[in-house]
Amino acid sequence: MQRAASCSRRLLGRRTRSFERAFTSSSSVQLTRDGRRVVLGIESSCDDSCAAICVAPTTYGEDIISASSERLRNSDGEAELVSSIVLKQDHSLTSGIQPLIAANSHAASLPHAIVAALREAKSKGFIASITSPVEIDAIAVTQGPGMGASLASGLGLSKMLSALWERPLVYTHHMAAHALTPFLRTTTTTTARPHAPTLAFPFLTLLLSGGHTLLVLCRGPRSFKILATTNDDSIGDAFDKVSRGLKIDVDWASTSPGAALEAFVTQRTEGGEQETEDKTASKRWSLPVPLKNKPEFSYSGLKSAVQRQIEELERVHEGQIPDSDRRSLARAFQLAAFAQLESKIRMNLSSEKQGEAIKALVVSGGVASNEVLRKRLRGCLDDMGRGDVELHFPPISLCTDNAAMIAHAALLDYQTTFDLTRSPRAKWSLEDL
C-alpha cells in the first residue's frame, strides 16, 4: 500500500493527458479527476486471447440507460477505446478448435496480450507504468458462456491481477457484451442517417457466432428476453463446417472458415451481377429454410443438405468439384442461412405487442461482419416498410471476439467485486443475469 501511495503522489504531479488521478488515503478505488473510469478487459471464452483498455465517465451507464443523449453530447460522455489486442490461434493442423490446445495457447498468449494493451495505453498517456498501472480502476473478465478451460485461463489471470493491484473485478457475460458493443459509439458503424438518434433501449439484437444464434429483446444492460434460439447447430458453426466441406482455403492467422466462405463467394462478382447469381444459385440447389414462422432457429438440416450436395458433386466430378459449382453452392448456403434470420425479424417486428416500439436492430458476433448479411437485413426491413428501424453493427474488428466489448460492458454496468471464488460458466443464459 505504501508503494501504491508513493506512485499516487508521483502521478499527482504529472500531467498525462487529462488523466491526473484523484486519490484519498482511505480508498483503494481511484478515479480520474475528470470523472472517468479506466477498465482493463480480458477475454478468453474460445480461442482468441484478448486484452483491451476502455475509459468512460462514471455516469456513463446511467446516461445510457436513461437515454440522455443530449447530456452525453454536452458532457463528452462517450466511452473511449484506448487499446485492443487480439492474438489468434493457428488451427491449420487440426482444422478446427481443440479445447485443450486452445486453453494451453491462452496460457502462453494472454500475458502478451495484456502487456501489449497496457503498453499501448501507456504510449497514449492513459497509464504511467505497465508493471504498476495505478490508473486502472477495475478488471473486467469474461466468466461465460464459452469453453470452460479457455474461460479458466482468463479468469485465473484476472484474479491474480486483482489481488496484485488491489483492484476489483467485474465478471462479464460474453453475449451481453456483444449485444452492448454498439454503445461504444466512437467506434460503431450504423446504416442509419448521419445524424440519426443515439441507440437507446429497448432494441432487438441478433447475436450470431460460432456458439450462438439468438434473437433477443434487450431492455437494459442486464435485462434480456430470448425471442428465438437454436437447439442444434449455430449459424457460425454451419458456416465453418460448410466452408471446410467445400475445401475453401483459410488463413487461420487472420480469418475464420466462415469469413473465408464469404470471401470465396464474392470473388470476381461485380455489384450488378450479385442479384442474378443469388437467384440462380438459390433456384439450382433449393436448400431448406426450416421453422418458418416459429420462434426457433435450426442449422443442422441445412448443414446436412449442403454436405449431401458436396458428396454428390464429388461423385460426379471424381473428387474434383469445379470452382464454379463450389462457389454457387456456397452462395446458396449463405442465402438460406440468412433467410432464417430474415424470417424471425419479420415475425417480431410485425408483432403488435413490441414491433412498433422497436426502433433499432443490433447485429453482433462474428457472423455480423458478413457484408451480404448487412445488405439482406436492410433490404428485409425496407421491404417490411420499417425504414424507421435503424441497423447497428459494430466495426468488423469488434464483431469477432475481443476484450474491448468486455471492458465496455463493465463500464456500462459497473458491478464490481473482490470475490475471487467465482468459476467459469460454460453454459449461461442471457435471461439469468
N, C-alpha and C positions, 0 to 999 in steps of 0.2 A: 504493500500500500504506500510506503514511503517513496518507492521508486515511481509509482504512478503519480503521486503528488508532485514529485520533482519534475516529471515530464509535463505535468499540467502547468506548473509555473513557467517553464520554458516556453510553452506554447502560447501562454497568455501574452508574452512579449513579442510574439512573432506574428506577422501578417501573412497568412497563406490564403490568398483569395479573400473571401468574406467569412472564412471558416475559423475564426477565433473561437476558442471554447470558453464556455461559462461554467466554472467549477464551484462546488461547495465542498467543504471538508466532511460533510455529513452524508453525502450521496455518491454512490458509485455509478449512477446513471448520468452521463454527461451530454449535454445538448449544445448545439451551436448557438451563438449569441443571437443570430438572426432567426432562431426558432426552427431550425431544420435538423432532422434526424439522419444519421448515416447508418445504413444496414448492409452487412455482408451476407450475400445469399450463396447457398451451396446446394447443388442439385446432382443426384446420382441414382435416379429411380430406374434407369435402364442401362444404356451402355455409353452415354456421353458424360464425361467428367466436367462439371461446370462450376464456375465461381463468378460472382458479379458483385458490384457495389452500386447501390442506388441511394439517392437522398431525396427528402421531401419535407415540407413543413410539418410541424406537429399537428396542425389542424387538417392535414391532407385528407385523411379518411372521413372526418366529419364533414368537410366541404363536399366531397364526392357524394356521400350518402344523402346529403340534403340538396344535392343538385344545384349548389350555389355557384353556377358557372361565372356569374358576374364577379362574385367575390374572388374566385380563383384567378380570373384575368387581372383584377386590380391589385392582387397581393402577390403576384409572381408565385402562385401556389401550385405549380405543376411539379410532379416527380421528375427527377433527372437521372438518367442512366450515366454513371461515371465510367464504369468498365464492365466488360462482359467477355469471359473466356470460355470457350467450348473446345475440349480436347476429345476428338473422336477416336473410336477403336477400329482396328482393321479386322474385318471378319472374312476376308477373302479365302482363308484356308478352311473355314468351317461353313461358309456360305450362309451364315446366319448367326444370331446371338446365342452364345452358350453362357448360362448364368454364372458358372464358376469362373470361367475365363473373364467375364465382364467384371465380376467382383474383384478378382486379382488385379485387373487393369486399373480399376478405380483406386486401389491401394497405392499403385505406382503413380497415377496421373493426377489425382485430386490435389495433393500437396503442391504440385507445379502450377495447377490452375489457380489455386488460392494465392500463391505468391505472385503470379502474373497479374491477377486482378488488383492486388494491393500495390504492386509496383506501378501500374498504370494510374491508380488513384493518387499515389504519391507524386507522380510526374505532373499531375494536373492540379496539385496543391490541396487536395482534399484530406490527406493524412500526411504526417511528418515523418513517420517511421514505419517500416514494414514489419519489424520484429515486435514493436510495441505500439500498435495503432490505437492510441487512447481516444481518437476521434470517433471510433466505431461505437455505436450505441447498442446494437443488438446483432445477433447472428441468426439468420433465417435458414431453415433446412427443410428439405422435403422429407416428411415422415411416411408418406404413402399417397396413393397406391403405387405399386411397382414391383420389381423383383426384390425379394426380401434381402438377399445377400448384398445386392447393389445398394439398396437403401441403407443397410447397416454400415457400409463404408462411409457414406456421407454423414450419417448420424454420429458415428464414432469420432470423426474429426471435428465436427461441430461442438460436441460435448467437451472435447479436450480444449478447444479454443475458448469455450465459455468459461471453463474452470481456470485456464491460464490467464485470460484477460479480465476475468471477473465481469463478464457481460452476459445479459440474459439471452435466452433462446426464444425463437418464435417457430413452433412446429407448424409446417405448412402442408396443405393438401395440393398435390400436383395438378389435378384437373381444375380445381378452383383457381389456381394461379394462372393456368392457361385462359380461363374464362375472363379473368380480370385484366389481362395484359393490355387490352386497348385503352384502358385508363392511363397508361403510360404514354400520354398524348404527344410528348415531344418526339416520340419515335414511332407513332402509329400512323398507318395509311388508312384512308377511307375512300369509298367510291361516292361519297356524298358530295354536295356542292362545297366550294372552297370555304364558305362561311356558314356551314351547317352547324346546328346546335351541338353543344357538348353532349357526349354519350351520357345517359343517365339511366338509373334503374326505373322500372323493370325493363329487361330486354331478353330476347331469345338468344341462345348460343348453341352453335354446333361445335362439339368437341370431337375432333377426328384425328386419331393417332393409330399407332401400331397395336395398342392395347384397348382402345375405347372407340365406340361410336355412340355418341349421346346427343340428344336434343333436349336442352334444359331451359327452363324458365328461371332466370336469375333476378331475384328481388333485392339482393343485397350481398355484401361480401361473405356472409355466412348463411344465406338463405337461397337454397336451390331446390327446384322441383323437377324431377326427371320426367319428361314427357314421352320419350322413346329411347330405347337402348337395344343392344343386340344380345341375344342369348347364345350365339355361337361365335363366329369369327368377326373381327373388327374390319373396318374398311381398309385401314392401313396394312393389316396382315394380309388381306386379299390382294392388295396392290403388290406387296413384296413377293408373295407366292406366285402370282401370275407373271411377274417380271422374271423370276428365276425360271419358271416353266418355259417361258419364251426365249430363255438364254440371252437376255439383254445384258450387255456389259455394264458393270458397276464399278465406279471409282470409290471404294469404301472410305478413302481418306477425306472425301469432300461431299459425298451424297449417299443416298439410300437406294435400294432397288425400286421403290415406288417412284421416287423422283427421276430415276433413270428411265422408267417406263414412260413418264410424261415427256421427257426429252426425246425419246425414241419415236413417239407418236407424232410429234410436231416437226421432226426433221424434214426439210425440203418441202414444207407445206406453206404456201402463201396464204395470206389472210382471206382472200376471196375463194380459195379452194376448200377452206376448213368446213364450211357448212355442207358442201356437196359430198365431201369424203365422209363426214359424220353420218349422213343419211345412207350412203352406200354401205358403209360398214355395219350399221345397225340392222339394215334390211338383210344383208348377207348372212349374218351369224345368228340373229334372233335370240339373243341371250335373255335369261329370265329377269324380271323385276318383281320380286315376291312381296307379299304382305301389303298390297296396295290398300290404302285407307285403314290401316291398322297401326297402332302406336308401337311399332317394333321394327327393328332392322334385322336383316339376315344376309350374310355374305358367304356362307358355306356352300349353298346351292350354286351361286354364281361362280365361285371359285372352281367347283367341281365341273360345271358346264364348260368352262374355258379349258380345263385340263383335258376333258374328253375331245374337244376340238383339236387341241395340240397333238394328242395321241393319234387322231385320225390323219392329221396333216403329216405327221412323221411317217405314218404307214404309207401314205400315198407318195410322199417325196423321199422315201427311204432314209429318213432321219435328217434330211437337209431341207428345212422349210424355207421357202423363198422369203426375202425380207419384206416384200410387198404383202404377203399373207400374214406374216408376224405383225407387221405394223397395222394392218386392217383389223386383225383380231384384238390387238391391244387397244385400238381406238374404240371398238365396240364394247369391250370390257369397261373401259373408263366411263363411257356414256351410261351404261347400265348401272354401274356403281353409283354414279351421281344422280340417276333418275330416282333412286330410293330417297335420297336426301331432299330432292325437289318435292317428292310426294308428301313427305312429312311436314315440310314447310307449308305447303298448300293446306294441309289438314289443320294446322294450328293457327295460321294467320287468318283463316276464314272462319274460325270459331267465334261465335258471338260473345262468349264469355271473356276471352282475352285478346282476340285478334285485333280489335280496334285500339286497344290500349298500348299495343306494342309498336314502337316506332324505330326499333333498331334490331338488327340481326348481327351478332358477333360470330365469326368463324375462326376457330383457333385449333392448334395442334398441327402436327407435321403435314397432314394432307391439305391443310388450308393454304399451303404455298402453291398449290396447283392452279395455274392461270386459267385453265379450261373451267375448273370448278367455279372460280370467281365470276367468269362471264355467264356461266349457266345459272347461277343463283341470282345474279342481277336481272337476267332475262326472265327467270321464273317470277320474281317479284313484280316486274313491269307487266308481264302477261296477266297477272292477277289484278292489275290495277292498284298495286301497292307501291307506287313510286314514292310514297311518303315514308317508307321504311328504308332507313339507311343501312348499308352494308359496311361493317367494320372488320378489317383484317389487321393483325399485327404485321410488321415488316417481315420479310422472309426469314431473317436471322432470328426472329423471336417466335416463329411458328413452330419450329422444332424445339426439342428440349433445350433449356437454357436456365441459368441461375438468375438472370435479370428479372424474370417473372416471379421467382421465389422471393427475392428481396423486395420487389414492388408489392407483392401481395401482403407481405409483412407490414410494410408502411401503410397500406390501406386498411388493414385490420390488425392493429398493433397489440397483440395479446402475448405479453412476454412472461417467461417463467425461468427459474433456475433449476427446475426439475430435470435431473439427468437420467431418470429411470425409464423414460418412455422408449418403446420398442418400435421397430418398423411395422407398418400396417400395409401388407401386400394387397389386401382387399379392404377398400374403404369407400363407402358410398358418399356421394356429394350430399345426400339427404341426411347424413349422420354427423354433420359438422356442429 
